[in-house]
C-alpha cells in the first residue's frame, strides 16, 4: 500500500484554495467595479467568518462608470472577511485619482457593504489643499467626506476669517 499522511482533523486551519499570480475582476450588479492583483491568494472556507488572505501584498483598482480607474488601494498584507470587510496592513495607500486625495497608514479597514473606510492608527491624508495627520479616521468610499480625530496639519483658512496681515493657511492642532 502507498504511504499515507495523517488525517486532517482541523480543516479550518487549512486553505481550501491557494492561487498564485492572480488577477481577478469583481462585479457589482453585473458591472465590473474592481480588479484585484496579488502574488498569492488563499481562501479559507471553514473559518468563522470565512476569509481570504493576501499575505504577499495586494493592489485593488476601482473602476468608474466609464471603466477608468478612479481609486487605487495597495497594502503589504490584506484579509477579506465574509467578502465584504477588508483589513489592509503594512504600507497602506489609498489614492483617489479624481480628487487627488492620498491616504497612508499602517492599517485600514474597508467595509464594502457600508461603503466606508476607517482606522484607529496614526494616519495621513494629503489633498491638493490639505495635509492632515491624526490617530482616528473614518471616510466614505470616495475619500471625499472624512473625519480625522486628534489632528494636526495644514488646511486653508476661509477668506472670511483672514485679514490683510494673516496668511491664507492656518495650522490645526
C-alpha positions, -999 to +999 in steps of 0.1 A: +000+000+000+012+035-008+023+057+022-005+077+037-004+110+056-021+117+089-058+127+087-065+164+086-087+170+117-087+208+119-097+217+083-104+253+094-067+259+097-060+250+060-070+270+029-094+253+006-076+271-023-042+287-029-036+306-061-005+324-074-002+353-098-039+363-095-057+390-115-094+389-105-123+411-116-152+417-092-186+429-104-215+446-087-249+442-102-234+427-134-209+457-139-172+452-134-162+475-105-129+462-091-098+444-101-076+426-076-040+418-083-019+397-059+010+373-059-007+348-036-044+344-027-055+320+000-092+311+006-104+297+039-140+285+038-142+268+073-131+298+094-156+319+112-161+342+094-148+328+061-117+348+050-094+354+021-057+362+027-034+382+005-001+378+025+023+389-002+006+422-009-024+433-029-034+460-054-071+469-059-083+491-087-118+506-087-135+514-119-159+543-126-189+540-149-166+546-180-143+518-168-115+542-159-096+535-127-107+562-102-092+546-070-061+526-062-056+507-029-024+489-020-012+471+011+016+447+021-010+423+035-047+421+033-075+400+047-111+399+034-138+386+058-172+374+045-163+390+011-173+425+025-148+436+052-112+442+041-084+446+066-054+462+050-020+461+068+016+473+063+022+501+039-014+510+032-021+536+004-054+547-010-052+571-039-084+588-054-074+597-089-103+621-094-099+642-062-061+638-058-066+625-023-039+602-009-044+583+024-015+565+041-012+544+073-002+511+087-037+497+089-071+505+073-105+487+073-127+489+043-164+479+047-176+475+011-211+467+024-214+500+044-192+518+017-167+533+042-131+532+053-120+535+089-089+532+111-077+537+147-040+540+140-018+571+130-026+581+095-021+609+070-044+624+043-030+646+016-053+665-008-044+693-032-050+719-005-046+699+028-021+678+047-036+662+078-024+637+103-044+620+130-050+589+151-085+580+140-101+581+106-135+575+090-144+582+054-168+575+026-156+552-002-147+582-024-124+597+003-142+630-001-162+631+031-139+621+060-134+627+097-100+628+114-096+628+151-066+641+172-055+660+141-025+682+132-016+696+098-023+724+074-057+734+060-068+765+041-084+792+062-117+806+048-114+841+033-140+854+058-115+847+086-084+862+071-073+898+074-048+916+052-020+907+077-026+870+081-016+842+057-043+821+038-034+789+057-035+780+094-020+752+114-045+729+131-035+711+163 
